[in-house]
Amino acid sequence: MHIVPDSQPLQAEDTPTLADRYRAVRELSVDLCRTLTPEDFTVQSMPDASPAKWHLAHTSWFFEQFLLQPYLKDYRPFHPQFNFLFNSYYYSMGGMHPRSQRGLITRPGTAQVMEYRAHVDRHMRKLLKSGAEVAELAFLTSLGLNHEQQHQELLLMDIKHLFSCNPLKPAWRELPLVADTTAAQLKFISRPEAMSKIGHDGKGFAFDNETPRHRVFIQAYSLANRLTTNAEYLEFIRAGGYITSSLWLADGWATIQREAWNRPLYWHQDLDREFTLAGEREIVWHAPVCHLSFYEADAFARWADARLPTEAEWESFAADQPLAGNFLDSGDFQPLPAAVGASQLFGDVWEWTASSYAPYPGFKPLAGSLGEYNGKFMSSQVILRGGCCVTPHGHVRASYRNFFYPQQRWQFAGIRLARDK
């Protein structure tokens, strides 16, 4: 079974390094849950979210299904029904429990899920020591680790949403207060028209949806030097942004009418407080605005006499920028005001683009069941770029393509403006 993509040659990773990375990623997932109560692990706050316990089990299921069962001789699954309970959307792997009902899975309990993780980890150590089919094993392990890092971010998104529904507004963890330093003056940086290459360059790991690398023509444009702030978004609200239909796409206008939206998710109705992973706090006005849908980002851009960048514009701009920013590892777990000279291209908030999630020319999904990972979602979703404050450092790159439905806003998503030159 060959599933390493031909368009992305991979070098086998040194086994001890891979094993160390495996241990670090797996331990981080558990550490992110250390302040949760037993009740917190099971509750599901909405159909788009999943319980913490399910994230911990599903990421173990991924290693069990795609590495241990195919590659470790005489491996026996931990539990015969876990394939059904913790499969997410891989129809070729069999049936699955409905996503919207994951919060009803009170059994297995969290303790048994932790036993499941320990079982998988123990056998993964054996597999990584075996060195069998090294290149294949390295790619699949890296895929599984990147998959788990995605779920670490989802875990924090889902916990934040869950806790926001609690009238007590509990904190997931005590976090440092954010100093509301003045944001840099908003400027637009011009780029001339050019032929550019976008997509992964084949060095290191990438998801299949980042390939193949290809040439695109980009018209002259300019990109904002920083992200849009909470203070700037407040101006949009006070100027009647949510009641001016001409600013909105038709689906967006219908959405905000139906959902009665008049401010970002997690902002208090008094417009001076917001819910964070540290509980409710005063809004940091010079920090990037966050938890916006694509529709809100698009309407704000139109109000600001600008637009959202295309993903090709964003990537061509970011390709030669340092991959540094406010990520999960920074320990803030919330967007921060831009430091002097910082572009915030990476970290803080995912940046909505104007591009629909679609295949690149010549795209080929991974073979077999793993082909369901990305390709089948290339419809009705919108691309976001750059990572956010709960994205693990080292997980993203300039070519990384995230995607959400345009009405979703529980992810850490914000705005970078663009203009035609």
N, C-alpha and C positions, 0 to 999 in steps of 0.2 A: 504494500500500500504506500504509494508515494504521494505525499501531500505538501512537501515543500514547494512553494510556487516557483516555476521556472524563471519568471521575470525578476525574481529576487534571490540571487545566489546568496547562500548563507555559509559562514564559516562555523564549524563546530566550536562551541564555547568550552573552555576548560572546565572539566567536571566539578572540581572543588569550588570554583567560582560560581558556577551555576547552582550548586547545592547550597552555598552560602546565601545566594540571592533568593533562592526558594525559601529558605528558612526565614530570612528577614521579611519578605513579603507576607508570608503566612502568619508570622508573629504580629505584624502590624495590624492585620485585620482583627485579631483577637484583642489587641491593646486598644483599638478604637472603641471597643465595647466595654471596657473595664469599669466605666461609671454607670452602666445601665443596671436597672433592677431586673429581676426575673420577669416581671410583667412587661417591661419595655421590649423584650426580645420577641414577643409574639404578635403584638398589635400591628395592624395594617391601617394606615390613616386614609388611604384612597386607592382606587384600582391601579394607578400608575406607580405607586410605591410598593415596597415589599418589606416584610418584617426583618429585623436584624438577624434573627435566627435563620431565616430562609437564605439570606446572603451568605452566611457562614457555611451553610450546608451546600448550596448550589455551587459555590466555588470549589468545594471538595468533590462534588459530583463531576465537575468538569475534568479534573485530573483523573478520577476513577474511570470515567467513560473513554476519554481520548488518549490516556497514557497507560494506566495500570492494566486495564482489561486487554488491550491489544498487545502490549509489549512485555508485561511481567508474567513469566511462566507460572502457572498454577495459582494465579491471583484469584481470590474469592471476594466478591462484593460484600460490603459490610452488612447490608440489609437488602433483601430481595425487592422491597417496595420503594426504596429510595429513588430508583430511576424514575418512577412515576411522580413521586412527590417533589423532586428537586430538578427535574428537567424544566427548562424555561420555554424554549420555542423550537427545539430541534425535533421536528415531526418525524424525520427519518430515524430517530432513536426510539420511537415509540410514543405512547400516550403521555399525558401530563395533567396535573391538577390545574384547574383554571387559575389564571393569574389573579383575578379579582377576589379569589377566595383563599389566598395564601395565609391571611390572618386567622383562618379557622383551623389551621394545623397546630393544635395545642400539643399533640403527640406526633413525633418524638419531642421530648422536652429539650431544653437547652443543654442539659448535661449529656444527653445521648448524642446531640449534634457535636459537642466537643469531643466525645469519644470517636465519632465518625471522622472528625478532622485528624485526630491523633492516629487513627488507623490508616488513613490515606497518607499522612506524612511519613509514617513508619515505612510503608511500602514504597513511597516515592524515594526515600533515601536508598533503599535497596536498588531501585531501578536506576537511579543516577550513578550509583557505584558500578553498575554492571557495564556501562559504556556501550551497550548494544546499539547498533545503528545510530552512531553518535550524532551525525548531522540532523537526522530526523528527530531524534530525542531532544536535541538542543532547541530546534525550532518549536516543537510542540510544548516543551516546558516553558520557553519564553512566551509563547502564545497564552498558555495557562496563567502565567504570572501577570502578563498585561491584562488579561481578562479579570484577574482578581483585583488588580489596581483600579480597573473601571468600577468594580463593585465596591471598593473602598470609598470611592467618591459617591456612588449611589447610596451606600449605607449612610453617609453623613447627610446627604440630601434628604433621605427618607426619615432619619431621626429628627432632623430639624423640622420637617413638616409635621411629623407626629407630635412633637413637643409643642409646636405652635397651636395645635388644636386643644391643648390642655389649658383650662382657665387659669391655672397656677403659673403658666409660662415658665416651666422648669428649665434649668440650664443643663446641657449635656456635659459641660466641663467649665470650670472657671478659666477664663481667658484674660489676657492683658487688655487693659483699656487702650483704645486707639486714639492717638493724638490727632486732633483735627488741624493738621498743618495746611497751609494755603497751597492750593493746587497750582501747578505751573500754568502760565497763560496759554489758552488754547490757540494753537497754530496749525496750519495745514502745510504738510511737506509735499512738494510737487515731485512727480515722477513722469518722465517723458514716455511717449508711446514706444513700445518695444516688443520684439518677439522674446518670450520668456519660456523657460521650462518649469513645469510644476509636477508634483508627484514625487514619490520617494526615490532617492537616488541609489538604492540598493545597498547602502552601508548600514549594517545593523538591522534591528528588528523593525518591521512595519506591518500594519494590517493590510489585507488584500485590497481594501477599498482605496488605499493610497497609491495604487499602481494601475496601469503602467505610467512611468514618467513620460511626459509628452509636451509638445510645443504649443503655446497659445499666444495669440496676438492680444496685447493689452493697450487700449487707447490711453492717451495722457490723462493722468488723474492726480489728485492730491489726497493725502490721508492725515487724519488728525494725529497730533503728536502725543496724545494721551486719551484715556477713556473719558466718557461723559460722567460727570459727578452727580451726586445726589442733589446738590444745590441747583445745578442746571436743570435737572429733571423737575424739581419743585417749581421752577419758573414755568415750565411747560404745563404743569397742573394748574397753577394759578392763572395762567393765560387762557384757560378753558380748553386745554388740549383734549380732555376726555369727553367734551361735549361739542366738539367741532367736527362734524361728519366728514368734511372735505379733506381732513388730514389722514383719514383711515382707508385702508383697503376694505372692500365690501365685507369679506369674511371677518376682518378684524372688527369692524363696526358692529356687525351682528354678534360677535363674541362678547364685546364689552357691554352691549345692551343686555344680552342674555345673562351674563355673569355678574352684572352690576359692578364692574371694575371702575375705579376712579383713582387708583394709586398702585404702586408696585406691591406685589405680594410681600407680606410681613411688615409693611408700614402700618402703624396705628392710624386710625381715622383722624387723630388730631394733627397728623403730619409732623410730629416732632420726635417720635419714638419708632423703633423697629424691633422685630424679634430676630435674635441671633442665636448661634449655638451656645452662647453664654447667657441666654435669657433675654428679656426685654431691656433695651438700652436706648439712650439718646442717639438720634441719627448723626453720623459723622458726615458733615455736609460736603467735605472735599474728597471723600472716598468715592470710588466708582459706584454708580447706581447699579443695583443688582436685582435679580429675580423678576425680570421682564420677559414677556412673551415676544416673539418675533413681531407680532402686530404692533405692540407698544413701541418697540425699538424703531420700526419702520415709520410710525406716525411721528415720533419725536424727531427723527431725521428730517422728515418733510417739513415739520414746523421750524426746524433750525436751518432751513434753506440748504439742506445737504441730502445725503443719501447714505445707505449702508454700502460698504465695499463688497465687491465680488470676492469669491474665495481665491481666484487667480491673482487679483490685486493684492489681497492680504498676504498670500504666500510669497509672491515675488518680492514684496516689501520686507517680509520677516526673514527670508532665507539667509540674509547676511547679517542678521542681528544676533547678539548673544542670547543663548537660551537660559535666561535667568529671570527670576521674578518671585512673587509671593505665592508659593505653593504650600501644599499640606505640611511639608517638612519644616516650613518656617515657624509653625506653631501658633499662628494667629487665627486661622480658620475663618477669616472674614476679609473682605477687600480693604485695602489700605490706600490712603492718599498717595499720589505719585511722588516719589522722591525726585530731587533735582536731577534733571537729565534723563530720568527713566521714561521709557516709552510704554511700559505696561503691556507690551505685545504678548508676553507670556505670563501666566498667572493672574491673580486677582479675580477676574471674571471671564467666562467664555464670551466671545464676541460674535454676535449675530452677523451673518453676511447676507447678501442679497441672492445667494445661489441656492438653488434646489439641490437636494441630495440625489445625484444621478451618477451612473457609471462613467468613468473616464473612457476615452476611445481605446478599444482593444481590451477592456477589463475582462479578466477571467477570475471567477471566485475559486477559492480553494476546493480541492477535490473532496468528494464524499460529504459526510454530514457537516463538516466544518464550513462547507460552502454556504450553509444557512446563517453563518455568523453575521454577515454584513449585507451581502448582495440582495437578499429578498426584501430588504427594507428601503430600497431605492425608489421610493414613491411617496409623494405627499409630505416629505420632511424637508427641513432647511438646515444648511451647514452652519456650524459654529467653529471658531478657531481659537487657539491660543492657550487653553487650559484655565484653571481657576485656583482659588485659595484652598480648595480641598482636593485638588489633583496631585497625586504623588509626584515629586520631582523626578525627572528622568523618564516619565511616562509619555510626555508629549514631545513633539518636534514640529518644525515649520510645516511639514506635509500632513500632519495629523488632521483627520476629518471627523469631527463630532457631528451628531445630527439629532434633532428633536422635532416634534410636530410644532407648527407655528403657534398653537394656543398654549403650549406648556411653559410653565415659568417657575416650577419649584427647583429647577437647576440654577446654579450660580451663573446667570447670563446677563450681559449688559451690552453697552454700545460703544463702538468707535465710529466716528463719522468719516465720510468720504465725500469728495466733490469732483465733478468733472473739471478738468483744468481749463 
